[in-house]
Amino acid sequence: MKSRILIVAATTLLTTNMAMAENKGGLFVEPMITYEKGEGDVKFPDPFGKADTDLNGFGIGARVGFHVMESIFIGADGRYSMPTFKANRLDQDVDAKAWNYGPVVGFQTPTDLGIRVWGGYILDGQVDPDKDAGVDQKFRSGSGYRVGAGVKLGIVSVNLEYQDIKYDKTDVSEVGIFTPGYSSNRIKFDNSSWVLSASFPISL
C-alpha cells in the first residue's frame, strides 16, 4: 500500500511540474565551484598489492545544454580541479591537476525554490599528481559515473554529488633514479568522491 501511495505521489508531482513548465525550454549554462573529498587506491600488478589514496580539494566546472519543458535538462558536464593527492605506500602528499567530462541528464521542479536530481556518465578523465618522493606518474583514461541532487535557491543551486571514477592507464615518467617513460594498463587508480558545489544555472 505504501509503495502505491509513493508511486501515485511521484506521478502527481511529475505531472504537476510538467504542467507548470508551460512547455518552456531552451539553452542553459551552469558554472560551478566544487569541493571534493575522495578516497581510493592505486592497484599495482601482482605481487605488489596496492596503495591507499586520498584526493581532496577545490575545483571549477560547468554544465552546458538545454531544457525540455523546463523540468528536464540534458547537457555536457566538464570539471577541472587542483586537489591534494596522498598515497600511503608511495609516500606521496602532493598537489595534483585533474579533469573529467561527460554527458548529464536531470530533472528539476520549475520554480525559483526547487529540487534537482541528475546522473551522468564520465567519458574521460585524468589525475596528474606533481612529482614527489622520487615518483612521477599520471593516471589517464578515467571513466565512471556521477549522481547528485541539489536545491535551487533563486539563482544559486547548492548541490551534493557522489562520483566513482576508474583510471585504467598510468604514465610512469620517473621512479627513483629510473626514468622509464612508459604507459601501463596494469597500474590502475580507483577513486570515489563526495562533491559539494554551488552552481549558477543561467537560461540563454
Disulfide bonds with the S-S distance in Angstrom:
none
